[in-house]
Amino acid sequence: MLRKIILLSLFSLALSPAFSQVQRKVSLYLFSQYNKTLSDQTKGNNPWGFGLGLQATANTKTKLKPMLEVTGDWYQEDDKVLRLNPDGSFPVKDNTVNEMINVFAGATCSPIPEVYTMISAGPSFIGDKVLLGIKPTVGFYFSKSQRITAKLAYINIFNRDKLSGKDFGTLSFGVGIKLL
């Protein structure tokens, strides 16, 4: 009789976490990131930046999951060189990227549990301008629990410079930790 009680107790303790764990509806990650400027009219004035970001992903049962990402990046290095407009005229105001805030929405897909891809787009705030940006991303999780992740992304901000029609392009590497 005592053996049955002990066995039943161990069995119920072993199964109780399986029934009490409910998957959250949203996963939230806090990211630290480094950006390397690849293309820009004033690339020398903003060759790299760093920042923080929050990424929220809806935990649905489908392969494509909606996501929202808000990032803020600061570009501190500056070579202090005045860059003329493409037509040779002096710029009316400083065209350097000092900070960039992105609010991107899109979808994520995990072909296998440890790897994910994302595509997102939305407004990018650079100085006093609001521009359209797009961000394709590939990332991976360091463990099956998906607590820590790393991702590599390309951020393209369209028509940052109206005179030359050039885009702002940066390669972004981020490491994130799961908050929810």
C-alpha atoms as one frame of an Amber mdcrd trajectory, in Angstrom:
protein
   0.000   0.000   0.000   2.808   2.433   0.900   4.546   1.580  -2.345   1.397
   2.502  -4.347   1.065   5.831  -2.527   4.708   6.706  -3.166   4.451   5.651
  -6.819   1.204   7.602  -7.280   2.736  10.683  -5.592   5.836  10.586  -7.817
   3.695  10.075 -10.911   1.452  13.046 -10.049   4.469  15.259  -9.275   6.045
  14.324 -12.584   2.901  15.143 -14.586   1.765  18.282 -12.745   4.157  20.675
 -14.552   3.002  19.337 -17.915  -0.589  20.363 -17.203   0.225  23.680 -15.521
   2.473  25.155 -18.219   0.501  27.384 -20.537   2.239  28.946 -23.528   2.191
  32.725 -23.407   0.371  34.498 -26.208   3.318  36.837 -26.832   7.085  36.386
 -26.606   9.001  39.561 -25.759  12.758  39.958 -26.265  15.114  42.759 -25.244
  17.941  43.236 -27.757  21.295  44.958 -27.712  22.582  45.619 -31.211  25.496
  46.901 -33.240  24.978  48.502 -36.680  27.627  48.892 -39.386  26.737  51.464
 -42.049  27.143  49.985 -45.527  25.749  52.771 -47.717  24.899  56.415 -47.112
  25.756  59.829 -48.490  27.408  60.729 -45.159  28.818  57.265 -44.345  32.007
  58.755 -42.844  29.929  60.803 -40.412  28.023  57.735 -39.154  30.119  54.597
 -39.807  28.614  52.537 -36.975  26.033  52.685 -34.220  24.688  50.791 -31.253
  21.275  50.518 -29.693  18.506  48.699 -27.904  15.310  47.155 -29.134  12.170
  45.302 -28.106  10.691  42.569 -30.262   7.235  41.091 -29.632   6.100  37.967
 -31.459   2.601  36.483 -31.277   2.726  32.771 -30.428   0.290  31.320 -32.930
   0.011  27.740 -34.147   0.837  28.763 -37.719   4.260  28.842 -39.390   4.034
  32.613 -39.995   3.761  34.605 -36.777   3.110  38.352 -36.624   5.778  40.449
 -34.952   6.447  44.045 -33.933   9.874  45.539 -33.315  10.883  48.926 -31.903
  14.579  49.853 -31.947  16.615  52.918 -31.096  20.177  53.324 -32.387  22.800
  55.991 -31.730  25.648  56.861 -34.093  28.392  58.514 -32.045  31.451  58.416
 -34.315  31.877  61.297 -36.750  34.874  62.151 -38.960  33.844  65.867 -38.896
  34.116  66.198 -42.676  31.667  68.493 -44.443  30.023  66.627 -47.295  28.568
  68.680 -50.115  25.277  67.884 -51.775  25.498  65.783 -54.969  25.031  68.962
 -57.034  28.073  70.589 -55.323  26.062  72.983 -53.141  26.503  73.362 -49.398
  23.919  71.499 -47.294  21.383  73.766 -45.606  21.440  71.587 -42.487  23.529
  68.769 -41.085  22.642  65.535 -42.892  24.478  63.240 -40.443  22.634  60.327
 -38.833  22.904  60.852 -35.065  20.049  58.590 -34.049  17.545  56.321 -35.727
  14.293  54.963 -34.299  12.526  52.168 -36.182   9.002  50.870 -35.649   8.739
  47.800 -37.852   5.964  45.232 -38.154   6.072  42.018 -40.109   6.149  38.251
 -39.879   8.539  35.616 -38.608   8.886  32.025 -39.735  10.821  29.176 -38.092
  11.718  26.441 -40.584  13.262  24.544 -37.657  12.820  25.361 -33.943  16.352
  26.769 -33.509  16.366  29.063 -36.590  14.013  31.848 -37.659  13.680  34.369
 -40.464  11.801  37.652 -40.363  10.723  40.322 -42.780   9.447  43.624 -41.439
   8.843  47.166 -42.623   7.638  50.458 -41.239   8.540  54.032 -40.398  12.083
  55.018 -39.535  12.693  58.292 -37.719  16.068  59.856 -38.595  16.446  63.376
 -37.252  13.307  65.254 -38.274  12.525  62.899 -41.198  10.079  59.998 -41.274
  11.153  57.503 -43.927  10.114  54.014 -45.011  12.391  51.154 -44.029  12.558
  47.407 -44.568  14.422  44.808 -42.527  15.024  41.185 -43.587  16.481  39.128
 -40.709  17.842  35.677 -39.973  18.352  34.503 -36.400  18.875  31.526 -34.150
  18.263  30.474 -30.575  21.103  29.247 -28.369  18.912  26.629 -26.671  15.603
  24.814 -27.039  14.100  27.020 -24.315  14.634  30.015 -26.677  15.760  32.248
 -23.785  18.730  33.786 -25.636  18.832  34.610 -29.335  21.098  36.273 -31.879
  20.157  37.761 -35.228  21.708  39.308 -38.298  19.681  41.829 -40.286  19.988
  44.295 -43.137  18.147  47.576 -42.599  17.399  49.648 -45.692  15.896  53.115
 -45.278  14.578  54.322 -48.638  15.332  57.772 -50.123  17.165  59.178 -47.120
  18.801  61.762 -49.367  16.278  63.390 -51.714  18.903  65.050 -53.960  20.888
  61.915 -54.752  18.055  59.410 -54.225  20.404  57.286 -52.105  19.196  54.917
 -49.428  20.656  54.377 -45.974  21.783  50.764 -45.557  23.181  49.137 -42.452
  24.083  45.637 -41.317  22.785  44.942 -37.811  23.892  42.238 -35.366  21.845
  41.799 -32.185  21.757  39.561 -29.128  18.539  39.284 -27.171  17.164  37.813
 -23.971  13.584  36.676 -23.485  11.585  38.799 -21.043   8.222  37.020 -21.501
